[in-house]
Amino acid sequence: MNEMKQTIPVFFTIDDGYAPWLSAALQSLIANASQDYHYDIVILHQELQKENRQRLASAAVGKDAFTIRFVSMQAVQERMENITDRMENRLRCDYFTLTIYFRLFIPEMFPEYDKGIYIDSDIIVPGDISKMYNINLGDNLIGACPDHSVVDIPELAHYMEGAVGVDRYQYINSGVLLMNLKKLREIHFSEQFLYLLNTYHFDCIAPDQDYLNAMCNGKILYLDECWDAMPNDKKPPLKNPQLIHYNLFDKPWCYDNIQYEEYFWKYAAQTPYYKEIVDFKNSYSQKQVQSDRKCLSDLIQKADTMPLADVTFRKMKAGGERIRV
């Protein structure tokens, strides 16, 4: 039956620590996706225990339109041996994981697909994901939303323009990507990424995201913000978000009164991890809260000085290096 339907590939990348949040994401995606398609949900992982694979896979049991499979990134990890736990490779300035880079290798790993969706695990999908897939990318490399969660922070905006070399209103969030896999293969995107990384080791605020912005700018289709609605207390919540992304430190499993938190708890309650998620939130300590605040402060402070570095995307591009693909 599945062969009669068009297949939509949806990719996630995780390690064991993110399994509970991915479980909620899967529950929401499966509950709201059109049944007119078949969804090949591919979970790319660095290390994922058998128990977590089984619990995550249970989301698709009895649902003919969905398959969930797990793909080890061991082969890609061998090509990423130079990506070590250095400050420039950390997410949010405090967390290192190779999984953030895995999305950059999806085009070459899955040559059977010409188009696909990549999504971070800290999301909920109250909309029909097939509608996002059916957006026409044209000749663009990716479709993504501008990062409205950080654009109004002056230090981060200064970093986007002064170091990454991208207008602050064109700087995209890489947590939700509609990917033109065929064109990304044709331009040998992953090879160019590895060349730039191994040659320059650019210091980054969001490593994978900054490379995507620097390399793909000018070939990005900007999606409606409903496909990457991020909590932002300075703005009212969207009335009809299609995909919610709990970006940076705005996690409802850590804090109260996070925008869009009701969507998360609705689907978290349907997962086999629900008790663990509740326990995690209830045990989130003041020490962890203080650590989050310090990390955010450090990130902002670091962003303000990074355009002054000798080696930035913007400066290397100005010097003649091929940064844009």
C-alpha positions, -999 to 999 in steps of 0.1 A, spaced: 0 0 0 28 24 9 43 20 -26 11 35 -40 17 68 -22 43 94 -26 70 91 1 80 121 22 113 116 40 116 133 74 150 133 91 159 137 128 193 135 145 197 126 181 216 109 209 202 91 239 197 124 258 172 137 234 150 106 230 122 118 253 117 151 234 119 134 201 91 110 213 68 140 218 78 154 184 69 121 167 36 118 184 26 152 171 39 148 136 21 114 132 -11 127 147 -15 156 123 1 145 90 -21 138 60 -27 101 53 -24 107 16 14 101 18 38 76 32 63 91 57 98 76 59 110 89 93 147 85 96 164 89 129 201 95 125 220 88 156 255 88 171 246 64 200 211 53 207 203 25 232 181 -4 220 155 5 246 152 41 232 150 28 197 121 5 207 102 32 226 106 57 198 96 32 171 64 24 190 50 58 178 44 43 144 30 9 155 -3 2 137 0 33 115 5 22 79 14 57 66 45 58 88 77 39 91 104 48 116 140 36 110 173 42 127 205 49 108 239 50 125 261 78 114 293 59 121 306 63 85 301 100 86 316 103 120 349 89 106 349 119 81 343 142 111 372 132 132 385 168 132 353 180 148 362 178 185 349 194 217 363 228 210 345 260 219 338 268 183 320 235 179 296 239 209 259 244 207 247 274 228 283 277 240 278 249 265 269 216 247 289 196 223 275 168 201 284 156 167 247 151 159 242 188 150 264 183 120 247 152 107 220 171 88 247 185 65 254 149 52 218 139 45 220 146 7 248 122 0 236 96 25 202 93 9 206 95 -29 172 79 -34 156 112 -23 157 145 -42 139 164 -15 134 160 22 127 176 56 151 179 84 138 188 119 154 192 153 141 171 181 129 199 204 98 206 183 61 199 181 42 197 148 5 207 153 2 212 115 3 188 85 40 183 77 31 173 41 21 209 34 56 221 42 71 193 20 50 204 -10 63 240 -9 81 245 -43 118 252 -36 126 261 -72 164 262 -76 170 271 -40 192 248 -19 170 249 12 138 264 26 140 278 61 126 305 84 145 336 95 156 332 131 132 356 148 142 343 183 175 362 182 173 389 155 163 415 181 193 409 203 218 435 192 250 415 200 237 385 180 226 406 151 260 422 151 275 387 149 253 376 121 263 405 99 298 411 111 311 375 114 288 353 93 283 380 67 245 376 64 219 403 69 202 398 102 168 394 86 181 368 62 198 347 89 179 314 91 173 289 119 187 255 109 164 235 132 137 232 104 149 227 69 132 219 36 161 205 17 167 203 -20 188 171 -17 194 168 -54 209 202 -58 229 199 -26 245 167 -40 251 184 -74 272 212 -58 290 187 -35 278 207 -4 292 183 23 327 183 6 328 221 6 316 222 43 344 198 53 369 218 34 359 251 51 357 235 85 391 217 83 408 248 67 395 276 90 378 261 121 355 291 121 345 301 156 307 299 157 277 306 179 256 279 163 281 257 143 259 239 118 236 269 115 263 294 108 279 272 81 245 268 64 239 306 65 273 315 52 273 289 25 237 290 13 228 327 15 213 338 -17 199 303 -24 174 301 4 136 301 1 123 319 32 93 300 47 64 315 65 73 317 102 44 293 111 68 265 101 94 274 128 75 292 155 99 299 183 90 312 218 98 349 221 84 369 250 88 401 231 63 390 205 28 376 208 24 339 200 13 329 165 -24 320 164 -20 289 142 16 276 144 22 246 121 56 237 137 68 249 171 105 249 178 116 253 215 149 269 206 179 277 228 168 277 264 131 280 260 122 244 269 89 237 285 104 205 300 127 228 320 107 260 327 71 272 333 53 298 312 71 291 279 52 302 249 34 273 232 41 250 262 5 236 260 13 220 226 43 202 241 25 188 271 -4 176 251 18 153 231 43 145 258 15 130 278 10 104 250 46 92 250 62 63 269 85 89 284 59 110 301 68 102 337 105 107 330 97 141 313 77 152 343 104 140 367 130 158 347 111 191 349 103 187 386 140 181 394 154 210 373 175 226 398 184 262 406 219 254 398 208 244 362 188 276 359 218 296 369 239 276 344 215 284 316 215 321 324 253 321 325 255 303 291 231 328 275 251 357 289 284 341 277 269 335 243 258 371 239 291 384 251 310 361 228 289 371 198 296 408 203 334 402 200 335 376 173 334 399 143 368 412 154 384 379 150 411 375 123 392 345 107 355 349 100 332 338 72 328 374 61 366 382 61 375 350 43 349 357 16 361 393 12 396 378 8 385 357 -21 377 323 -5 347 305 -19 322 306 10 289 307 -10 281 275 -28 
